[in-house]
Amino acid sequence: MTTAGSSHGPIQTSYETEVIERSSGQAVKALILADLTADQIADTEALWTPARRTSRKKAMTGDRTDLDDLDWDWCKKHLVSAPGAARVFGLKVTDQFEGLMMTSNAPVRGRSSKTSGQELLYIEYLETAPRNQKSRVGSAAVYKDVGTQLIFAAMAASVDFGCGGRLALHSLSTAKTFYKVLSFEDIGFDKAEGLHYFELNDDGVKSLLGDVE
């Protein structure tokens, strides 16, 4: 599978990668785009919002507690970020974005013993399109590996910032296993954010790149 990592050099405005179509199990071509425009974000939000509302309605009628991201609005997230303070990436298949990610343009200091004295690129938000979320749509989910490919894009951006591919983020409760599988270290619960804080340290970067080389 094509990925972006430190061995690929600085991240470009766009580059090709692949995701897996669940129905066929086949790899399909995708495009990672950096620095999405307000119009691109608005169009994607308009496409995703109805599905989020449907998922929220279903979740509210059951015992589901994974409502964390069902009230997200990427237009608002993009609007409230100061000019030049963040970048929005998107993964696109054909003519539709299947995942979005926002990263900070200000590296953060490591919090663990393994990242002490180091800088990490902070991921503000990451979301796959509602139709790809198997936990919510079951067997109807269309693509897999969307989130993983966005993480590789973040690693490449981290290299550009001089952070060596290292990443940091706060994880929603439903995504903690996803990040652990990708070699992120759970640093613990951050009371200020009400979420668990994760870091991808140098060992994690090596582990991820080794998995795809």
PECOR-V106420 format. One line per field, one symbol per residue. ss: DSSP state (h for helix, s for strand, l for the rest). psi: psi as a letter, one per 40 degrees, with the letter a starting at -180 (. if undefined). burial: + if it has 24 or more other C-alpha atoms within 12 Angstrom, else -. A space follows every 10 residues. Layout:
# PECOR-V106420
ss=???
psi=???
burial=???
This chain:
# PECOR-V106420
ss=lllllhhhll lllsssssss sllllsssss sssllllhhh hhhhhhhhhh hhhhhhhhhh llllllllll lllhhhhhhh lllllsssss sssllsssss sssslllssl llllllllss sssssssslh hhlhhhhhhh llsslhhhhh hhhhhhhhhh llllllssss slhhhhhhhh hlllssssss llllssssss lhhhhhhhhh hhl
psi=hhihadeeai hidiiiaiih hddeeihiii hhhifiiddd dddddddddd dddddddddd eaeiegedee eihdddddde hiheeiihii hhhbehheii hhiiehiiii eideeheiii hhhdihhiid eegdedebee hdiieddddd dddddddddd eeefeiiiih hideeddddd deeihhdihh ddefiihiih addddddddd de.
burial=-+++++---+ +---++++++ +------+++ ++++++---+ +--++--++- -+--++---- ------+-++ -++++-++-- -----+++++ +++--+++++ ++++++++-+ +---+--+++ ++++++++++ +++--+---- ++++++++++ ++++++++++ +-++++++++ ++--++--+- -++++++--- -----+++++ ++-++--++- ---
